[in-house]
Amino acid sequence: MKIIFAGTPDFAASALEALIAAGHDIALVLTQPDRPSGRGMKLTASAVKEVALKHGLTVYQPEKLRTAEQQAPLKGIDADVMVVAAYGIILPQAVLDLPRLGCLNIHASLLPRWRGAAPIQRAILAGDAETGITIMQMDAGLDTGDMLSIHRTAILSDDNATTLHDKLAAQGAQAIVAALNDLPQLQSTRQVQPEEGVTYAEKLKKEEAQIVWSASASELDRMIRAFNPFPSAQTTWQGQALKIWQASVTEGHGAPGEILALEKEAIIVACGENALRITELQKAGGKRLGAQAFLSGNELAAGQQLGQ
């Protein structure tokens, strides 16, 4: 098929690689403009742009797609379909109508649950037992289009946003290749999203990442996993910021935020219900460290309070 591909981060790059490997004609790749990144704030290409350039594909990076001038490079392609994955730019109806078979979206949730920007993190945060990939026929709404195929995956107790992202990126890449191979059949049997069960996965905010120790250990465990790597769950210790990267639920009772015990490879901290067994953390200006390495260089003690 002759395809216009639109996407930006690693999640989308996996799908683009799979479409190229499957032999599809990628006539144009849309991705967001290069953004400043890193300590030097150097302009950096998106993961999708890097894949496209590696394969000699034509890349187009508009800020928006609202005007006829911005849409012009898409109009002369006569594409069969447009594949969209985490593009980050809203497609107006004029763009949705351009490809012969419309626009397909690879969405990282089981729609209609977790429409929106951060479905992977919100699923972990909510304690969902499963998530997956929905291949959707796009319309002008926010992830409201008809569903062509659904692919489920379990959320494991040790999954964080990074590990679950990688699983779903691979699953999404396989799903879109399969969908294109059977597109006429899938489009003829597509399903309207049910009205019940709609939830919205709002964009993550840094202020959400502050640990409130009066919450249960289960809630905080999900928070730590959902916010790894961004925005990273954090608390304070002796007035310094302290990021918590890895922890698990354990038994324990005390004032919320109280260090209950120091084990060889863990720090036990009381929560509103039960306790957290912290195994990886990072203080301001330092490196991510396992608990054993962290304790060797920092004077934590049972009875000290986190969050103050």
N, C-alpha and C positions, 0 to 999 in steps of 0.2 A: 504493500500500500504506500501511497504518497502521503507523508505525514508532516504536519507542523507540530513541533514539540515545544511545550512551554513549562519551564520549571527552574528552580534556583538552587536548593541545597543538596546535600548528599543523598537524601531520600529520592529526589528526582533524578539525580545522576545515575543511580542504580537502574532505574527504568529506562533511561536513554541508552545505556550500555546494552541492556537486554534487547531493545528494539533494533539497535544496530546489528547485534549478533544474529538476530532472527532474519535479517536480510531486507528489512523495510527501507524504503527510500525516504530519508529524513531531509526534506527539502529546505526546511528553515528551523532554526532553534531560537526560541525567545527565552531570555533570562533577564533578571534585573541588572541594572547598571553596576559596574564595579564600585565597591564600597571601601572606605578606609577601614583598616583592620590592624590589630596588633599594637604593640607599644609605639611603633613609629608611625602608626596610622597611615600606612602605605595602601594605595588603592589595590584591591585584591579582587581577582575574578571569582565568580561563583563556581561551585563544583560542577554545575552543568556546563558552564562555558569552557572549563578545562577539558571536559570529556569531548565537547563539540570540536574544539580546536585540535585536539589529539587526532580526531578522525577526519579533519579537513572539512567540517560542516560550516555552513553559513550561519552566522550569529547576528541577532538583532536585539538591542538592549534599550527599548524605549522606557521612559519614566512612567508613562501611562499609555493606554490604548483608547483614549476618548475621542480624538479628532480624526478626521478623514486622512490628514497627513500622517498621523501616527499609524493608522491602519493600512496605509497604501502598500507597504512591502508584503503584506499578507494576501492582498487581493489578486495579484497576478500569478499565484502559485497553483491554483486549481487543485487544492489538496483534497484527498479523500476524507481525511479525518484529522482532527487536532487532538493531541494527547496532552493533558495538563496534570502536573504533579507539584504541589507546593510552590506554585509560581509566585504568589504574593501580590499579584496585580489583578484587579477585577476586570473581567471580560464583559464588555457591553454586548447587547443583543446583536449588533451589526457584526461583531467578530464571531459570536456563537453561530451565526447563520452562514458563515463563509464556507466551511468544508462541506462536501457533498453528504457525508454521513454524520455531520455534527461534531461536537467536542466531547471527549471522554475525560473524566477526572478519576485519578487514583487517590482515594481518600482513606486515611489510616484510622478508620473506626468502623463499627457495625452500625451504619446509618439506620434510623435517624438519631441514634445516640452519638453525641459529641460531634455535632456540626461545628465548624469553625477552625480556629488557628492552632490550638494546642491539644488535639485529641489524644495523643499518646500519654502526655503528662496527666491530663484530667482523668483518664481511665485508671491509671495507677493510684492517683490521689483519692479517687472515689472508692477504691477497693474492688473494682470490677474483676470478676473471675476470668473474663475473656475479652478480647477485642479482635481486630482483624482488618481486612481490606474490603472496601466496597468500590467496585467499578461502576461509575455513575454517568448517565447521559446528562450533560450539563444543561441547566437553564439559567435564567438571570438571577435566581435566588441564591442565598448562602447555603450551599451544599444541599439543595432541596430537590435536585433532579431525580428522575426515575433510576432505579437500581437495575443494572445489567447482570452483575454477579456479586456474590458475597463469599468471602474466604475467612474462616475463623482461626484464631490462635489463642491458646491459653496464656494468661498472665501468671507467671510463676512467682513464688513468694520472694525470690531473690532478684527478680527483674527490676532494673531501673530504667530511666528514660533512654539511656544509651543502648542497653542490650535489647530493649523492646523495639526501639527505632530500627536497629539493624535487622532484626527478624522481620519486621513489617516492610522494610525497604526491599528485602529479597523476595518476600511474598508478593508485594505489589508489582515488582518487575515481572515475575512469573505470571501473575494474574492478567496484566495488560497484554502480554504476548498471546496468552490463551484467548482473551476476549477478542482480539483482532482476528484471530484465526476462525472464530465462530460468530463474527459480529452480526450478520443478517439474522441468524437464529436468536441471538441474545436480544437484539433490538425488537424483534417480533414478540418476545415473551417478557419484556421488561416490566418491572413492578413499580407501582407508585409507592413512595415512602409512606408508611402509616402515620397517622396524625398523633397517635399515642407514643410515648417514649422519647419525645424530642428533648434533647439537652444540648447546650451550647458550651463549647470548649473555648473559653475566653483566653486571650493572649496572656502569657505569664507576666507577672509584675514582680519586681524585686522585693517590694514590701511584703509580699506573701511568704517570703522565705525565712522570716524571723520565727524561730522556734518559741512556742509558748508551752512551757513545761507542764502546765496544768492539764494539757491535753493528754489523752491516753497514749501509752507506748505504741499501740497499733496505729493510731493516727499519725504519730510522728515518724514511725517507720515508713509508712506510705509516703509521707511528705519528703523525707530524705531521699527515697528512691525516685520519686517523681521529679524532684528538682536537681537531680544529678544527670548532666553537668550544669544546667542553668535553671534557675539563678543560684543554685546551691543553698541548701538549708544551713542557717547559721544562728549562733547564739553569742554570748559574750563570756569571757573568763577573765577576772581581774581587770575589767574595763577594756579588754582587747576583743576584737572580733574573732570568732572561732567558727570555722566551717566544719560541718559534720558530713562526711562523704559516705560512710557505710556504718550500718548499725542493724541490730535485730532485737526483737522483743524477748525479754526475760522476766523472771519473777523478781520482785523487790518492792519495798515500801519505804517511803520517807517523804520529806518535804519536796514538792516538785522542783527539779533542778539540782537537788542535792547529790553530790558524788557519794555513792554508797560503798563502793569498793573499787580497788585497783587490782586487776588481774594481770597475768603476764602479758596477755595479748588483747586486753579489753578494759574499758572504763565503764563501770556500771552507774547509771544515773537514774534517779527516781523521776517518775512522771505522775500525772494525775491518777493513772491506773497502771500498775505494773512498772517496769523499768526498761530502759534502753541499754543494750550492750554495745557500746561504741567501739568499732575496730579500725576506723580510718578517719582522720581529722586533719585540720590545717589551721594554724594561727596566722594572723595578719602578717604579710611579708614573708611567710615561710612556705615550705613545700608540703604537699600532701604526704602524710606519714601514717604508717600503721601505728596502732596504739602503743606497741612495745617501744618503737623508735621515738615516738612522741614523748612517752613517759621518761625515757632516758635523758631527755634534754629539758624537761619542764617539771617544775615542782608541784604537781597536782597532789592532793591528799583527800582521803575520805573526810566528809564533813564540809568540804568547800562547796560553794554554790555557783552553778552556772546560770547565766541569764541576768547577771548583775554587773 
